[in-house]
Amino acid sequence: METFESFVERIFGGDLLINAVISGQHRKDAAATTKINIRRVCTGGSYFYQCESLRQQQSFHENLPGAAAAAKTLAWLKEDFRQGMFFCADADYQWLVSKKGVFSCVRKAASRPDATPDHNRKKQYLLPEGQAVPWMVDAGIMRADGSIVKSSYHKFRQVNRYLEFIEDVLPQLPTGRPLRIVDFGCGKAALSFALYDWLTTHQKRQAVISGLDLKADVIKQCAAQARKLGFDGLSFAQGDIAGWQLAEQPDMVICLHACNTATDAALARAVAWQTEVILAVPCCHKELIQAIKVDGLAPMLQYGLLRDRFGAMATDTLRALALEVMGYKTQICEFIDMEHTPKNILIRAVRQSAAATDTAMPAIQAAARRYLAFRAALGVQPWLESALGPEFASRLATVAVPTDVPAAQPGQS
């Protein structure tokens, strides 16, 4: 019999819950919460749960990601309430808790199969559930019957989310020949395998994808797996991002969670190749965090959590502006909801066709002014500048250095 803990993990982890009602206080207390209503909501392709607490004729709302909502649901039934009615996509479940804390469940046919509005229905992924994908099965993400391993659901969603971004930029990439793609810092290469599979199987496009990572053992495993699957256009190499050379420039560079300045090295290499599309999800941002010493920011920077978040936002802002200076149209997008990773920012950059012509110069100069102003306000000089080289420096030199921003304090980078 399924335990209450595994039930909660299943319905929240698999996005099965439509809504729930938790009621029946263990101990009557007029001042305490008397009932909890939970409703699933979808926004931006990701689910969260709206929890309404009823207390003294008032209602209090909070929106929670799945993991947090699951944890609260466990606590509510174990500590405060005696019953919970869960309306799920597969069935209705009534859980009861005895005075001794023993859980029991009654399952009935789903009464609300269409209760969730169209915008809230279970997301259809580019690599769908229910259809076995050989590389996912081998990677432990999926079972042979096509169901997703619970502990790997975050990876399944992460990979599919990245594919959605790639689908959006596919029209920007060349046709009539194999696409050339580089995955910097590929790790175990779930993204490389997913992208190759999706392009060749679902999009019927030829692709040549090269994965690069520093770890020799990981590269060896990935290469063996690619051979086993017959992914002839997928190869892997060990090496450093900054010094890696290719015979032909890639059409797209992807980079998922490369740490610190490794993301900058990937961006700089992609720009040097004049890559059409860059998709980067940065990881840690230690370089700039350690360099920011503006006196006016000291009250915020003394708090580690706020310092790290500000450093991340500042770093990614400078990265996006630097790419604009180099002739790219950039966007900062939410990669995936915070339930799965705090590193949820994706930098999407598409090279503009007029990047090398005079018509692009006004936009480039405007980006250069914004970059210089923001850099001066922070009193830093990011490592990315040196990685982008003389061309970046010359573009900055075409505009006047801003004078209406705070000067860097002594000792700053």
Buried (B, 14 or more C-beta within 10 A) or exposed (E): EEEBEEBBBBBBBBBBBBBBBBBBBBEEEEEEBBBBBBBBBBEEBBBBBBBBBBBEEEEEEEEBBBBBBBEBBBEBBBEBBBEBBBBBBEBBBBBBBEEEEEBEBEBEEBEEEEBBEEEBBBBEBBBEBEEEBBBBBEBEBBEEEBEBBEEBBBBBBBBBBBBEBBEBBBEBBEEEEBBBBBBBBBBBBBBBBBBBBBBBEEBEBEBBBBBBBEBEEBBEBBBEBBEEBEBEBBBBBBEEBEEBEEEEBBBBBBBBBBEBBBBBBBBBBBBBBEBBBBBBBBBBBBBBBEBBBBEEBEEEBEEEEEBBBBBBBBBBBBBBBBBBBBBBBBEBBEBBBBBBBEBBBBBBBBBBEEBEEEEBBEBBBEBBBBBBBBBBBBBBBBBBBEBBEEEBEEBBEEBEEBEEBEEBEEEBB
